[in-house]
Every structure is written in structure tokens, then in C-alpha cells.
Amino acid sequence: MPNVIEQAICIRQWDWSETSQTVSLFCRATGIMRGLAKGARRERGSFSGGIDLLARGEIVAVVKPDRELQTLTQWTLLQLFRRPHEDLETNLYALSMAELVHRFLPQSAPHESLYDAMLASLEALEQGERPAPEFLRFFFTLLRETGHEPRSEMGDIPHARLAFDPVAGGIVDLATHPKGWRMRAETAMTLGHVARGEPPELCDPDAVDRANRLLTAYAREIIGDELLTLRLAVEPRRIRRISGG
């Protein structure tokens, strides 16, 4: 099989042995690839000293379609994001992006636009942008790219009856969807703001936080499982407890 050369972001990693790693990579052209990097942790070798979580690099891999674990032969580090490793809140939001990609995308399904969105968000976090709005922008993009974009327009629904129904796929009238989750008008307006491509940084910070919590609950309903990293990121009390505040 010919070698595949790809740009990739590391979204998961495990130690295989003292010198080797197994990794899950989000590749720009080929989607998620799981691979074994033998000798990756040796200081001198073809892997820049190892493949770090959330790092971006260029990989060379021998890909066989009938194998779940591909053979990685080279990793050239292109970009290392330090702030997600140094700031707790930024770290949780960055890891949440990786968890969303891991849970929503099937293996080997290309999503170039989503890859570009994740890279842009990691770069924004590295430059000091507030994590919650940047995460909301990425979160909405992921839902859109994977066919789960929530209906975000309020229409003429009275504010007192606004609700979000994950089964119906977005904002609804509580009068006709009594099992929907009640929501504030500011949260609904924030979702609409992001859906139109407008900067979430301009929205009320509390509304951004509520929108992130709402989409986390929505994502949990879609995949039928808990998203532990997201819960830690979007629930402020958990963050304060972890950081000792």
C-alpha cells in the first residue's frame, strides 16, 4: 500500500509501550485515523519526540482499509498549543472539542470544514480568546457538519413558552411540545446569533454558558451517552471544585 501523507490533530493518545504510542488523529482529508506509532517516544526518531494531545502535525502512514489500527511511520510537529495545557478552563474546552469529534465522527469519514474549524478554534484559544464563546462556535459547526444542527429561530413564539426539544430538533413552543426543556429568550437568541455566523463573543456571557450547557444536553441525547469532558467544561461549579475555588 502507498503511504498516506496528511495534516492531523491528535485527539486521543495512549502509551503502547515505553517507546511506542497508539493515537487517534483527526486528519483533514481522511477524517479520524487510529494508528500505532512504534518508537514514537524515543528522543531521536521520526516522531518529533512523541505525539502530544491536541498537537497538529504532518503524518506519514501505511493505511490498509481492512485494519482498524494503521501503521504510522512519521510525525512532523507543525503546531503545539500551549495554553490548553497551562489553563484549566481552556484545557477543558479544548479537550471537549476533541471529545466531540471522537464521539460524533465515524472512522475514515472526511470532514475538511470541521477540521479547519477545530484548528481555527485552537488557534483562537492559543491567542487568548475566551474559551466559552469559541467553544460554542465550534460546537454549533460540528452539529451542522454532522447533520444535527438544531433549529435555532424563535419565530413568533412568546418568550414565556420558549423550549428546546431534542427529539423535535431545536427551539419549539412549549404549548405544543410539553416535554421540551424550558429556555430563556437570551439563550435562544444566542443560538440564533451563532447559527447566522455572528460572533458569539458579542453575546451575553451567561447566555453563552447556558447555550453550551443546552447543546451538551442535546449532544448527550443524540449519542445516547454521557460526555464527561463536556460536563466538566460547561458546569462552572465543577470547574471551581477541581481548581480548589
C-alpha positions, 0 to 999 in steps of 0.5 A, a space after each residue: 500500500 502507498 503511504 498516506 501523507 496528511 495534516 492531523 490533530 491528535 485527539 486521543 493518545 495512549 502509551 503502547 509501550 515505553 517507546 511506542 504510542 497508539 493515537 487517534 488523529 483527526 486528519 483533514 482529508 481522511 477524517 479520524 485515523 487510529 494508528 500505532 506509532 512504534 518508537 514514537 517516544 524515543 528522543 531521536 526518531 521520526 516522531 518529533 519526540 512523541 505525539 502530544 494531545 491536541 498537537 497538529 502535525 504532518 503524518 506519514 502512514 501505511 493505511 490498509 482499509 481492512 485494519 482498524 489500527 494503521 501503521 504510522 511511520 512519521 510525525 512532523 510537529 507543525 503546531 503545539 498549543 500551549 495554553 490548553 495545557 497551562 489553563 484549566 478552563 481552556 484545557 477543558 474546552 479544548 479537550 471537549 472539542 476533541 471529545 466531540 469529534 471522537 464521539 460524533 465522527 465515524 472512522 475514515 469519514 472526511 470532514 475538511 470544514 470541521 477540521 479547519 474549524 477545530 484548528 481555527 478554534 485552537 488557534 483562537 484559544 492559543 491567542 487568548 480568546 475566551 474559551 466559552 464563546 469559541 467553544 460554542 462556535 465550534 460546537 454549533 459547526 460540528 452539529 451542522 457538519 454532522 447533520 444535527 444542527 438544531 433549529 435555532 429561530 424563535 419565530 413568533 413564539 412568546 418568550 414565556 413558552 420558549 423550549 428546546 426539544 431534542 427529539 423535535 430538533 431545536 427551539 419549539 413552543 412549549 404549548 405544543 411540545 410539553 416535554 421540551 426543556 424550558 429556555 430563556 429568550 437570551 439563550 435562544 437568541 444566542 443560538 440564533 446569533 451563532 447559527 447566522 455566523 455572528 460572533 458569539 463573543 458579542 453575546 451575553 456571557 451567561 447566555 453563552 454558558 447556558 447555550 453550551 450547557 443546552 447543546 451538551 444536553 442535546 449532544 448527550 441525547 443524540 449519542 445516547 451517552 454521557 460526555 464527561 469532558 463536556 460536563 466538566 467544561 460547561 458546569 462552572 461549579 465543577 470547574 471551581 471544585 477541581 481548581 480548589 475555588 
